[in-house]
Each structure stands twice: as C-alpha cells, then as structure tokens.
Amino acid sequence: MSLTDTLSELEHLNDEQRDCIENCLRAAEVCEYCADQCVGKEGMDECIRLCRDVADVASLHARLMARDSDYSSDLAEVCADLCEACAEECEQHDHDHCQACAKVLPDCVETCRSMAS
C-alpha cells in the first residue's frame, strides 16, 4: 500500500492536509539523504545542520497532522521557515543531493504555510 493510499484512509484529513503530510515526509527523506551525503565534505556544516533540522521537524509535523493535533498549525510555520532556509543553503551547492533538496523543499514550504494560516 502506498503512502497516498494510506493517507486516503485517514478520514479526518482533507486533501490539503494529505498533501502537506506527503510533502513533509518527502522533505524529511531528501534531507536525511542530503545530510548523510554531506558528512565529511568541507564547508557543508550548515547544510548538514539545516537538513537534519528539517528532517526532524518535518517528520514531527507530519505525525502531528496525522493524529489531528491542535499544535500542528503552530509547527507548520516553523517547518516552512526551516525548509525555506534549507532550500536556500542547498541551492548554493553543486552536489546532486543538495540540488534535489532545493527542488523538493519549496513544495513543503508552500503546503506548510497554508497549514499555518
């Protein structure tokens, strides 16, 4: 069963929330990979830090939305800000994994900002 199928079975979620959860989980995944690939490379400390922060916050935000937490909208703004900062950092690096982050994160920013409002 795919993530989309699983999310569609959570009846308390609307389409916008489902999209946000998917984007958060995708952001967490790409950032975990990027951070891991950056380890040991000179000048990548900030990229690693931001990617790890995004991975932690985005996955937490997805979990809070899935359980319909009253605090998920509060975390949405933090998640959006982190994803934005991480995308800006990753855009500065030529590594394929950084460029992948820079491409994926704007979707998470957009849906998280929508959840925050």
Beta strands, then each sheet from edge to edge (+ up, - down):
end
